[in-house]
Amino acid sequence: MVNDNYDVIVIGAGPIGGYLAWKLKTHGLTVLLLEEHSEIGRPFQCAGMVNPSAMERVGALDTVLTRIWGARMYSPSGTEIQIGKPETTRTWSVCRKLFDERVVKLSLDSGVDLLLSSKPINANVKNSGVEISIDVDGEIKQFECRLLCGADGAHSWVRRTFKMGRPKELMIGFQIEVTGYQGEEGRLDLFTGEDIAPGFFAWAIPSGTTTRIGNWTLPDKLGERSCEDLLETLMTSPLWSDRFSNCREIGRYCGPVPSGLVHKPVINRVAVFGDAAGLCKPTTGGGIGKGFDQVDLMLERLVEAVKTNDFSPTTIQELNTTISSLRRSQNKSRALRNVFLTESTDEDLDELFEVWAQPDVIELINEIGEIDNPIPLGIKMLKEVPEFRRLASKVATALIWG
């Protein structure tokens, strides 16, 4: 049973929407969670990796397919770097359907109401709340709330309807799931090169009995090619074809990767979260951990605003300020990515990999390298690795103005 009036309505029952709804409910608010599809966790459109911090917050270890402790990274010409230590978990490869279901179940167990096969049609912000029309399995129903939240993905209806701007970057990714890949247990593989992922990288991620193989890049770097063309080039390359020779495709997925927090994630009585806000990491494309971070940073002030029904301009400004640290970190990470990867030619990358392959540099990476925060490693490399000194001015500019 659902009501027609809630404190908060959350659009999108993915992991971010489920986590947001759960946190709001545990702080005493009434919450309705909407999902346009008929089941949670479909369609699947990501590489399925969850960092340890995010995993700890939802306790979904039973959804893990493979523990990832290391990586093999390759330059365009094939120089290999092996990083990681088996005793340290870097990330988890999960079944995204089960993971999404687990997070949404946390919200349902706390008392959140859920509507499947439901999507918003229109919404109007009033002085006292938001009126929203929702198509519930073909029937239009009217609801009211004090706050409307969009956790509805890269092409967010909420963000577009309320003209909340666009993420700074909208990358495109393509991925297939295969059996038979010749990988190494516990390590993911990363490949670079203009022919397979211009300005970015391709990957092979172990996922239990299968492997997810994909790539991502900016649309303007593709030219006349597609991400599918690039993946075919990787899998037939003389350097790597042996690894893919026994692969059998069992699924494929394609989707955008929005990175670059929108200027104002909160306006009036409307807020966007996760992919809808442009929070994917510019270094890896992952969005679950950063989406959880956004919820946690905003939660206390958001709950206070809803309970007092205060969405004055001052409150809105305070809400947007709560995630300023996320914006700064994202911008600096993107700037560092550009210096070390996106703006590098294949020749530049081969040269960089020769330096990264040095034992003392690998030791440094293993010591302080972190997927979610590459900034300390970048600074440390500049201080301790002489070969990187030529990049010092670029990196300094990136960190100051990123």
RODO-2510 file (C-alpha; in nm, 4 decimals, decimal comma):
residues 402
     n   res          X          Y          Z
     1     m     0,0000     0,0000     0,0000
     2     v     0,1255     0,3507    -0,0831
     3     n     0,0082     0,6943     0,0194
     4     d    -0,0302     1,0016    -0,1979
     5     n     0,1773     1,2299     0,0251
     6     y     0,5385     1,1784     0,1359
     7     d     0,8208     1,3790     0,2820
     8     v     1,0473     1,2656    -0,0037
     9     i     0,9921     1,0934    -0,3375
    10     v     1,3046     0,9363    -0,4905
    11     i     1,3053     0,8661    -0,8652
    12     g     1,5273     0,5686    -0,9545
    13     a     1,5695     0,2494    -0,7513
    14     g     1,9311     0,1778    -0,8373
    15     p     2,1973     0,1584    -0,5663
    16     i     2,2113     0,5362    -0,5159
    17     g     1,8342     0,5771    -0,5019
    18     g     1,8027     0,2785    -0,2697
    19     y     2,0798     0,4067    -0,0416
    20     l     1,9309     0,7584    -0,0334
    21     a     1,5812     0,6292     0,0450
    22     w     1,7185     0,4052     0,3218
    23     k     1,9142     0,6847     0,4872
    24     l     1,6233     0,9301     0,4705
    25     k     1,3830     0,6761     0,6198
    26     t     1,6155     0,5860     0,9064
    27     h     1,6158     0,9575     0,9942
    28     g     1,2407     0,9601     1,0394
    29     l     1,1139     1,0717     0,6989
    30     t     0,8415     0,9091     0,4897
    31     v     0,9823     0,8031     0,1542
    32     l     0,8460     0,6699    -0,1750
    33     l     1,0929     0,5045    -0,4135
    34     l     1,0066     0,4769    -0,7832
    35     e     1,1528     0,2446    -1,0468
    36     e     1,0501     0,2606    -1,4111
    37     h     1,1374    -0,1032    -1,4802
    38     s     0,9451    -0,4045    -1,3578
    39     e     1,2389    -0,5374    -1,1521
    40     i     1,5353    -0,4003    -0,9619
    41     g     1,8809    -0,4242    -1,1198
    42     r     1,7782    -0,4332    -1,4842
    43     p     1,9035    -0,3168    -1,7268
    44     f     2,2666    -0,3643    -1,6274
    45     q     2,4934    -0,0881    -1,7639
    46     c     2,8197    -0,0752    -1,5720
    47     a     3,1383    -0,2680    -1,5056
    48     g     3,0024    -0,3851    -1,1713
    49     m     3,2793    -0,2763    -0,9349
    50     v     3,2146    -0,1536    -0,5796
    51     n     3,4934    -0,0057    -0,3682
    52     p     3,5553    -0,1320    -0,0123
    53     s     3,4205     0,1839     0,1519
    54     a     3,0889     0,1608    -0,0320
    55     m     3,0648    -0,2118     0,0354
    56     e     3,1137    -0,1594     0,4085
    57     r     2,8226     0,0833     0,4183
    58     v     2,5691    -0,1642     0,2785
    59     g     2,7121    -0,5006     0,3849
    60     a     2,6474    -0,6754     0,0538
    61     l     2,9434    -0,9123     0,0438
    62     d     2,7139    -1,1968    -0,0598
    63     t     2,6751    -1,0231    -0,3987
    64     v     3,0517    -1,0420    -0,4701
    65     l     3,1654    -1,2459    -0,7692
    66     t     3,5398    -1,1781    -0,7433
    67     r     3,7641    -0,9962    -0,4985
    68     i     3,9976    -0,7671    -0,6935
    69     w     4,3345    -0,7113    -0,5289
    70     g     4,5520    -0,6093    -0,8230
    71     a     4,5832    -0,5137    -1,1869
    72     r     4,7924    -0,5765    -1,4947
    73     m     4,8235    -0,2571    -1,6983
    74     y     4,9567    -0,2347    -2,0522
    75     s     5,1011     0,0441    -2,2622
    76     p     5,0053     0,0717    -2,6304
    77     s     5,3165    -0,1262    -2,7304
    78     g     5,2666    -0,3909    -2,4610
    79     t     5,4807    -0,2828    -2,1646
    80     e     5,3305    -0,4548    -1,8609
    81     i     5,2928    -0,3215    -1,5087
    82     q     5,1665    -0,5515    -1,2340
    83     i     5,0393    -0,3787    -0,9219
    84     g     4,8616    -0,4839    -0,6052
    85     k     4,9092    -0,7232    -0,3165
    86     p     4,6841    -1,0262    -0,2545
    87     e     4,6273    -0,9288     0,1085
    88     t     4,4767    -0,5888     0,0182
    89     t     4,1336    -0,5670    -0,1447
    90     r     4,1224    -0,2844    -0,3984
    91     t     3,7643    -0,3310    -0,5147
    92     w     3,4877    -0,5911    -0,5451
    93     s     3,3421    -0,7249    -0,8685
    94     v     2,9737    -0,7811    -0,7938
    95     c     2,6581    -0,9092    -0,9537
    96     r     2,4921    -0,5743    -1,0068
    97     k     2,1394    -0,7115    -1,0025
    98     l     2,1936    -0,8753    -0,6638
    99     f     2,3823    -0,5709    -0,5337
   100     d     2,1054    -0,3312    -0,6389
   101     e     1,8435    -0,5603    -0,4880
   102     r     2,0353    -0,5780    -0,1606
   103     v     2,0599    -0,1984    -0,1305
   104     v     1,6932    -0,1467    -0,2172
   105     k     1,5986    -0,4171     0,0348
   106     l     1,7695    -0,2114     0,3059
   107     s     1,5300     0,0707     0,2240
   108     l     1,2252    -0,1557     0,2126
   109     d     1,3141    -0,3197     0,5440
   110     s     1,3347     0,0273     0,6993
   111     g     0,9821     0,1114     0,5822
   112     v     1,0307     0,2817     0,2449
   113     d     0,7442     0,2337    -0,0030
   114     l     0,8350     0,1112    -0,3539
   115     l     0,6532     0,1367    -0,6870
   116     l     0,7846    -0,0639    -0,9830
   117     s     0,6886    -0,0041    -1,3488
   118     s     0,6429     0,3600    -1,2538
   119     k     0,7790     0,6776    -1,4087
   120     p     0,7179     1,0503    -1,3579
   121     i     0,5136     1,2365    -1,6177
   122     n     0,5302     1,5935    -1,4896
   123     a     0,6028     1,7817    -1,1687
   124     n     0,5378     2,1291    -1,0325
   125     v     0,7162     2,2975    -0,7426
   126     k     0,4832     2,4899    -0,5106
   127     n     0,5570     2,7015    -0,2038
   128     s     0,4804     2,4149     0,0309
   129     g     0,5917     2,1159    -0,1742
   130     v     0,6078     1,9351    -0,5072
   131     e     0,3107     1,7988    -0,6987
   132     i     0,4035     1,5099    -0,9270
   133     s     0,2107     1,2954    -1,1744
   134     i     0,3322     0,9377    -1,2014
   135     d     0,2483     0,6708    -1,4557
   136     v     0,2046     0,3621    -1,2385
   137     d     0,1891     0,0641    -1,4716
   138     g    -0,0249     0,2579    -1,7198
   139     e    -0,2404     0,4471    -1,4690
   140     i    -0,1693     0,8150    -1,3964
   141     k    -0,1663     0,8926    -1,0244
   142     q    -0,1049     1,2151    -0,8338
   143     f     0,1420     1,2492    -0,5455
   144     e     0,2817     1,5254    -0,3276
   145     c     0,6103     1,5572    -0,1396
   146     r     0,8249     1,8144     0,0323
   147     l     1,1352     1,7155    -0,1645
   148     l     1,1778     1,5424    -0,5016
   149     c     1,5057     1,3554    -0,5556
   150     g     1,6404     1,2241    -0,8843
   151     a     1,8710     0,9228    -0,8701
   152     d     1,7598     0,8342    -1,2200
   153     g     2,0837     0,7959    -1,4083
   154     a     2,2849     0,9676    -1,6777
   155     h     1,9803     1,0876    -1,8728
   156     s     1,7981     1,1927    -1,5562
   157     w     1,4347     1,2969    -1,6104
   158     v     1,4543     1,5075    -1,2957
   159     r     1,7671     1,6922    -1,4085
   160     r     1,6266     1,7591    -1,7566
   161     t     1,2774     1,8543    -1,6418
   162     f     1,4044     2,1148    -1,3974
   163     k     1,6845     2,2358    -1,6270
   164     m     1,9594     2,1660    -1,3758
   165     g     2,2411     2,1689    -1,6300
   166     r     2,4637     1,8989    -1,7747
   167     p     2,7634     1,7073    -1,6410
   168     k     3,0964     1,8452    -1,7605
   169     e     3,1751     1,5242    -1,9500
   170     l     2,9548     1,2516    -2,0918
   171     m     3,1770     0,9607    -2,1886
   172     i     3,0488     0,6526    -2,3643
   173     g     3,1258     0,2967    -2,2636
   174     f     3,0729    -0,0410    -2,4290
   175     q     3,1112    -0,3788    -2,2622
   176     i     3,0588    -0,7458    -2,3325
   177     e     3,0509    -1,0360    -2,0892
   178     v     3,2387    -1,3464    -2,1965
   179     t     3,3522    -1,6879    -2,0881
   180     g     3,6986    -1,8211    -2,1708
   181     y     3,9142    -1,5101    -2,1140
   182     q     4,2760    -1,5881    -2,0283
   183     g     4,3142    -1,3683    -1,7217
   184     e     4,4665    -1,3961    -1,3766
   185     e     4,2588    -1,4589    -1,0660
   186     g     4,2127    -1,1485    -0,8544
   187     r     4,3615    -0,9102    -1,1092
   188     l     4,1846    -0,6961    -1,3634
   189     d     4,3561    -0,6042    -1,6913
   190     l     4,3767    -0,2496    -1,8305
   191     f     4,4822    -0,1728    -2,1895
   192     t     4,5700     0,1655    -2,3377
   193     g     4,6150     0,2976    -2,6892
   194     e     4,4566     0,5196    -2,9510
   195     d     4,3250     0,2186    -3,1439
   196     i     4,1352     0,0643    -2,8533
   197     a     4,0345     0,3474    -2,6156
   198     p     4,1540     0,6914    -2,7321
   199     g     4,2412     0,9044    -2,4306
   200     f     4,1140     0,6424    -2,1855
   201     f     4,1508     0,2640    -2,1390
   202     a     3,9935    -0,0728    -2,2051
   203     w     3,9436    -0,3360    -1,9370
   204     a     3,8944    -0,7025    -1,8599
   205     i     3,7360    -0,7524    -1,5170
   206     p     3,7034    -1,1007    -1,3665
   207     s     3,3455    -1,1606    -1,2540
   208     g     3,3177    -1,5085    -1,1123
   209     t     3,2970    -1,7556    -1,4004
   210     t     3,2860    -1,4785    -1,6614
   211     t     3,4871    -1,1700    -1,7551
   212     r     3,3579    -0,8233    -1,8440
   213     i     3,5522    -0,6729    -2,1331
   214     g     3,4928    -0,3142    -2,2330
   215     n     3,6210     0,0323    -2,3078
   216     w     3,5239     0,3975    -2,2710
   217     t     3,6164     0,7273    -2,4285
   218     l     3,4814     1,0694    -2,5187
   219     p     3,2497     1,0784    -2,8215
   220     d     3,4618     1,3417    -2,9977
   221     k     3,7630     1,1081    -2,9846
   222     l     3,5860     0,8328    -3,1766
   223     g     3,5779     0,9977    -3,5189
   224     e     3,4108     0,7537    -3,7582
   225     r     3,4612     0,4606    -3,5209
   226     s     3,2385     0,3142    -3,2516
   227     c     3,3321     0,1696    -2,9129
   228     e     3,2332    -0,1677    -3,0559
   229     d     3,4902    -0,1210    -3,3352
   230     l     3,7556    -0,0374    -3,0763
   231     l     3,6778    -0,3469    -2,8724
   232     e     3,7057    -0,5638    -3,1821
   233     t     4,0459    -0,4070    -3,2494
   234     l     4,1593    -0,4953    -2,8967
   235     m     4,0407    -0,8548    -2,9163
   236     t     4,2052    -0,9177    -3,2543
   237     s     4,5295    -0,7311    -3,1818
   238     p     4,8443    -0,9414    -3,2348
   239     l     4,9527    -0,8332    -2,8860
   240     w     4,6450    -0,9653    -2,7068
   241     s     4,4516    -1,1982    -2,9375
   242     d     4,5671    -1,5116    -2,7490
   243     r     4,3845    -1,3928    -2,4379
   244     f     4,0602    -1,3587    -2,6287
   245     s     4,0885    -1,6624    -2,8557
   246     n     3,8569    -1,8809    -2,6462
   247     c     3,6078    -1,6097    -2,5533
   248     r     3,2379    -1,6640    -2,6068
   249     e     3,0111    -1,3626    -2,5693
   250     i     2,7084    -1,4072    -2,3450
   251     g     2,5939    -1,0465    -2,3055
   252     r     2,6597    -0,6881    -2,4088
   253     y     2,5908    -0,3498    -2,2555
   254     c     2,6387     0,0114    -2,3630
   255     g     2,5820     0,3335    -2,1753
   256     p     2,6969     0,6870    -2,0946
   257     v     2,9353     0,7781    -1,8131
   258     p     2,8505     1,1272    -1,6774
   259     s     3,1382     1,2951    -1,4947
   260     g     3,1475     1,6522    -1,3735
   261     l     2,9096     1,7565    -1,0964
   262     v     2,6328     1,9835    -1,2235
   263     h     2,6556     2,3435    -1,1057
   264     k     2,3654     2,3211    -0,8610
   265     p     2,2587     1,9672    -0,7657
   266     v     1,9862     2,1213    -0,5466
   267     i     1,7394     2,3832    -0,6663
   268     n     1,4124     2,4811    -0,4945
   269     r     1,2702     2,1499    -0,3688
   270     v     1,4538     1,9299    -0,6180
   271     a     1,7876     1,7455    -0,5813
   272     v     1,9836     1,5048    -0,8026
   273     f     2,2224     1,2328    -0,6898
   274     g     2,4828     0,9985    -0,8346
   275     d     2,4925     0,9660    -1,2132
   276     a     2,2051     1,2143    -1,2389
   277     a     2,4286     1,4748    -1,0731
   278     g     2,7333     1,3820    -1,2861
   279     l     2,9301     1,2143    -1,0090
   280     c     3,1063     0,9311    -1,1931
   281     k     3,4795     0,9197    -1,1290
   282     p     3,6749     1,0736    -1,4193
   283     t     3,9570     0,8233    -1,3617
   284     t     3,7594     0,4969    -1,3710
   285     g     3,3985     0,5827    -1,4549
   286     g     3,2704     0,4286    -1,1311
   287     g     2,9805     0,6035    -0,9628
   288     i     2,8486     0,3969    -0,6721
   289     g     3,1028     0,5037    -0,4101
   290     k     3,0809     0,8718    -0,5024
   291     g     2,7017     0,8555    -0,5034
   292     f     2,7065     0,7122    -0,1515
   293     d     2,9503     0,9870    -0,0493
   294     q     2,7123     1,2529    -0,1795
   295     v     2,4221     1,1102     0,0202
   296     d     2,6286     1,0931     0,3399
   297     l     2,7628     1,4465     0,3025
   298     m     2,4202     1,5989     0,2388
   299     l     2,2102     1,3827     0,4672
   300     e     2,2051     1,5778     0,7951
   301     r     2,1275     1,9137     0,6358
   302     l     1,8810     1,7566     0,3915
   303     v     1,6827     1,5866     0,6677
   304     e     1,6716     1,9105     0,8650
   305     a     1,5407     2,0999     0,5620
   306     v     1,2658     1,8446     0,4992
   307     k     1,1567     1,8233     0,8625
   308     t     1,1324     2,2022     0,8948
   309     n     1,0003     2,2337     0,5384
   310     d     1,2600     2,5054     0,4850
   311     f     1,3903     2,5299     0,1297
   312     s     1,4784     2,8966     0,1347
   313     p     1,7614     3,0267    -0,0884
   314     t     1,9948     3,0158     0,2131
   315     t     1,9117     2,6510     0,2792
   316     i     1,9585     2,5606    -0,0872
   317     q     2,2990     2,7282    -0,0898
   318     e     2,4001     2,5411     0,2253
   319     l     2,2894     2,2099     0,0743
   320     n     2,4951     2,2683    -0,2390
   321     t     2,7964     2,3695    -0,0306
   322     t     2,7941     2,0392     0,1611
   323     i     2,9402     1,8611    -0,1425
   324     s     3,1975     2,1204    -0,2458
   325     s     3,4720     1,8757    -0,1489
   326     l     3,3370     1,6212    -0,3984
   327     r     3,3422     1,8821    -0,6735
   328     r     3,7013     1,9856    -0,5992
   329     s     3,8240     1,6278    -0,5811
   330     q     3,6480     1,5332    -0,9038
   331     n     3,7883     1,8315    -1,0924
   332     k     4,1429     1,7651    -0,9732
   333     s     4,1183     1,3943    -1,0536
   334     r     4,0003     1,4776    -1,4057
   335     a     4,2855     1,7222    -1,4521
   336     l     4,5392     1,4604    -1,3400
   337     r     4,3801     1,2025    -1,5689
   338     n     4,4168     1,4436    -1,8585
   339     v     4,7864     1,5009    -1,7839
   340     f     4,8794     1,1345    -1,7455
   341     l     4,6351     0,9707    -1,9876
   342     t     4,3788     1,1616    -2,1922
   343     e     4,6169     1,4171    -2,3419
   344     s     4,9003     1,1654    -2,3939
   345     t     4,9888     1,0181    -2,7316
   346     d     5,0698     0,6485    -2,7635
   347     e     5,4372     0,7441    -2,7631
   348     d     5,3887     0,9432    -2,4424
   349     l     5,2121     0,6493    -2,2785
   350     d     5,4860     0,4052    -2,3764
   351     e     5,7396     0,6381    -2,2180
   352     l     5,5326     0,6784    -1,9017
   353     f     5,4822     0,3044    -1,8688
   354     e     5,8573     0,2472    -1,8862
   355     v     5,8866     0,4677    -1,5789
   356     w     5,5865     0,3130    -1,4010
   357     a     5,7332    -0,0331    -1,4586
   358     q     6,0373     0,0444    -1,2412
   359     p     6,0278    -0,1600    -0,9166
   360     d     6,0539     0,1450    -0,6875
   361     v     5,7631     0,3140    -0,8684
   362     i     5,5494    -0,0009    -0,8466
   363     e     5,6280    -0,0149    -0,4738
   364     l     5,5110     0,3461    -0,4443
   365     i     5,1888     0,2672    -0,6298
   366     n     5,1221    -0,0318    -0,4050
   367     e     5,1892     0,1758    -0,0958
   368     i     4,9654     0,4785    -0,1521
   369     g     4,7810     0,4195    -0,4785
   370     e     4,4040     0,4416    -0,4329
   371     i     4,1397     0,4007    -0,7032
   372     d     3,9084     0,6597    -0,5514
   373     n     4,1748     0,9208    -0,4764
   374     p     4,4683     0,9386    -0,7209
   375     i     4,5801     1,2839    -0,6083
   376     p     4,8232     1,1811    -0,3268
   377     l     4,9928     0,9308    -0,5574
   378     g     5,0312     1,1902    -0,8330
   379     i     5,1939     1,4367    -0,5949
   380     k     5,4214     1,1704    -0,4443
   381     m     5,5383     1,0597    -0,7884
   382     l     5,6353     1,4146    -0,8796
   383     k     5,8419     1,4449    -0,5618
   384     e     6,0155     1,1073    -0,5729
   385     v     6,0354     1,0012    -0,9400
   386     p     6,2746     1,2265    -1,1360
   387     e     6,1410     1,1119    -1,4748
   388     f     5,8074     1,2746    -1,3959
   389     r     5,9578     1,6170    -1,3274
   390     r     5,8949     1,7283    -1,6861
   391     l     5,5231     1,6991    -1,6091
   392     a     5,5505     1,9075    -1,2930
   393     s     5,4144     2,2307    -1,4388
   394     k     5,1193     2,0516    -1,5981
   395     v     5,0351     1,8682    -1,2794
   396     a     5,0698     2,1810    -1,0689
   397     t     4,8321     2,3626    -1,3004
   398     a     4,5911     2,0680    -1,2841
   399     l     4,5890     2,0626    -0,9038
   400     i     4,5555     2,4390    -0,8672
   401     w     4,2955     2,5040    -1,1349
   402     g     4,1366     2,1615    -1,1789
***
